[in-house]
Amino acid sequence: MSGSALYDTFARAPLSFDRGEGSWLVTTGGQRFLDFAGGIAVNVLGHSHPHLVAALTEQAGKLWHVSNLYEIPGQRRLADRLVAATFADKVFFTNSGAEALECAIKTARRYHYVKGHPERFRIITIEGAFHGRTLATIAAGGQQKYLEGFGPKVEGFDQIAFADLEKVEDRVTDETAAILIEPVQGEGGIRAVPNAMLRKLRELCDAKGILLVYDEVQCGIGRTGKLFAHEWSGATPDIMAIAKGIGGGFPMGACLATEEAASGMTAGVHGTTFGGNPLAMAVGNAVLDVVLEDGFLDEVQRKALLAKQGLASIVDEFPAVFEEVRGEGLMLGLKCKLPNTAVNAGFRDHNLLTAPAGDNVVRLLPPLNVSDEDIRVALDAIRSAAKGLAASAAGAA
């Protein structure tokens, strides 16, 4: 028996945190770390944001859970606000991003079923994507390392290589229901889909009578400097899955859809016990209070430029460690020449927390309200770590 009663599914860093303050985490021993991992793009307003704390504690003193057998006023309010700020007409609340994607997949398939085309159930997805850890979402992502050992792959997903997106029309058949894509891949290595490509996908879906589905679980809620990443392209989806940032640290997600796309999702065809609970709705509404404030997203864009310029300078300075800077807004990545696990550990040794990703990338996902000073502290830590990594690489050579 291992030393822990927990499943051995996480290779955790040897750190345990007691509290958080803005962009900083404090260990049980009192050591301070600058958090540019953000709970993997979750803590969009940092740790212990007073408005979020107040919203949660006020709701906790009144009501935690009643289930969707009854009206939940916070759901109506949050749904109305998301609809007002997006392309959507309808919202279904979930507990996680994977659940939001499951709802999106079911919504797309159900749409064609009620239109009299049950054969249209297949969904085109993109190589390198990450849509969750359920059986359907690992099939949608298509990465072998997540599929191995879990039996037959869930049927109905057709992958196309990221580099072959221009040829996506060739993959559409009479059985195609939708195209599912992340406007900016997170786990896949901070790879942004060109805006022109998103517009082409929108035109293709309209021409073929299929649905365009976005996964903005990681790149949404202000992360790229717009409320949602696809807004930069002007190409709106029919269905969109969100999570992570909308809860600011509280577990929640949502599936957004147009009235037409959601037309098959009638009473009894989908459900959730905890999704849309009063606690989550209180926090989600509090997050929007801040993120939708006048000027907030403009500040995200300004801070992103400051961070990206600093990172570009470091990449130029240490070509043996880094290849390039990637990303949009405060969803940034450093493509590494050394193993990204070593780079990530090197940053941690300088009290900076980041997150590894695919394609040998290290992600930087600071709070959207990060201060200029904390950005400078992060850049100093990256530069110091890079010096050590470069010296070690040179010595090993």
Secondary structure, DSSP 8 states (H G I E B T S, - for coil): --S-SS-S-----S--EEEEEBTEEEETTS-EEEESSHHHHT-TT-BS-HHHHHHHHHHHTT-S---TTS--HHHHHHHHHHHHHSS-SEEEEESSHHHHHHHHHHHHHHHHHHTT-TT--EEEEETT----SSHHHHHHH--HHHHTTSSS--S-EEEE-GGGGGGGGGG--TTEEEEEE-SEESTTTSEE--HHHHHHHHHHHHHHT-EEEEE-TTTTTTTTSSSSGGGGTT---SEEEE-GGGGTTS--EEEEE-TTTTTT--TTSS--SSTT-HHHHHHHHHHHHHHTSTTHHHHHHHHHHHHHHHHHHHHHH-TTTEEEEEEETTEEEEEESS-HHHHHHHHHHTTEE-EEETTTEEEE---TT--HHHHHHHHHHHHHHHHHHHHHHHHH-
